[in-house]
């Protein structure tokens, strides 16, 4: 009887927590799993890397040489970028331009993809509010934009990917051409094919992103690079989002819509960089 | 007071199920999650006393929603409804065997996906080929989770002493749940 009473109390407390303490339940669940997910990342980085090194020994010499060349090239590029950044800062001060919001890049490992439901296109990172991350911080990799931070706990954060249907990014096309000016639009996540499309494929295909509200007169060429425009104050200007596949007039005929293939393979992302307003390497 | 082994057993199995369900990623070739938490909740519905089984359903649903970014009564509500249906079926034919668990969790995975997408409304039309594809993938995911969930939950019940084999007069051992 006493045990039945204990269970009834546990049930009532659990329901009460779900109804009245939602944020606490979310944070508690993520923090409870964080040490084990972090241990998995540590095992992959230390043990599995060494096992793979033994198994793939033949490929390491050429790969090391290639990586050393890349590092040397990137060091030169970084030195040039630092010089350019100093010149930009000096010119901004001379022209009395408002400087961009300060930010620092922080590397973060990907702990899990999709959570426990896989309803949203999201990943969980192994850094949180204790590392200076906040909701809305942009998340990128060298290839391009990954998404933005949607929810933060002490040691983890949830990132909404740009492929999520609810994600919106202010974008522009790269160098559209002489006399055209800047062509801007809003990028929508891909999501599912509509009911009007009768094609059924059992093989999973990444749905293209949709760049909407483009100027109707301008038809972008395939493979035109899509960049963040910096409007909306979330993503810095000039980050690669994807590449145009094709475009068509929208149903209302007032603007044009382009299909965009994301630049980043979201399934292959293991480590990302988060632009936070405190901590890490300073953003350009 | 004798320690109720249901509590630590449920806590450990639900935690392990949440960890597995969270860590095993969706891939382009298999874009659905294995519903280990649902399997543990349905096994508890078949084998545990009423208040313990209800609590397991609420915990499993809460963990699924908290770690999956869903509204926090979405999956808990589904599992409570599933609990009632499973108990009714248990009176007629359903048992906590691995094979029946596999079929039960496969069906539950499909219904859970429908329930979740209708509750949440992902901003996309529901009746699409994409949704049908996801429901087809949910069947093998549910079967795998059912086999693993029911097998491991049965093993933990035996190891913890909740389920004890009873020797019949004719020498055949039958497991009898301690309800």
Interface residues (C-beta under 8 A of the other chain):
Chain A: X2 X3 X4 X6 X7 X8 X10 X11 X14 X15 X17 X18 X19 X22 X25 X26 X28 X29 X30 X32 X33 X36 X37 X40 X112 X113 X114 X115 X116 X117 X118 X119 X120 X122 X124 X150 X151 X158 X165 X166 X191 X192 X193 X194 X195 X197 X198 X199 X200 X201 X202 X203 X204 X206 X267
Chain B: X1 X4 X6 X7 X15 X18 X19 X21 X22 X23 X25 X26 X27 X28 X29 X30 X31 X32 X33 X37 X49 X51 X52 X54 X55 X58 X59 X62 X63 X64 X65 X66 X67 X68 X69 X70 X72 X73 X75 X76 X116 X117 X120 X122 X123 X124 X125 X127 X128 X129 X130 X131 X132 X133 X136
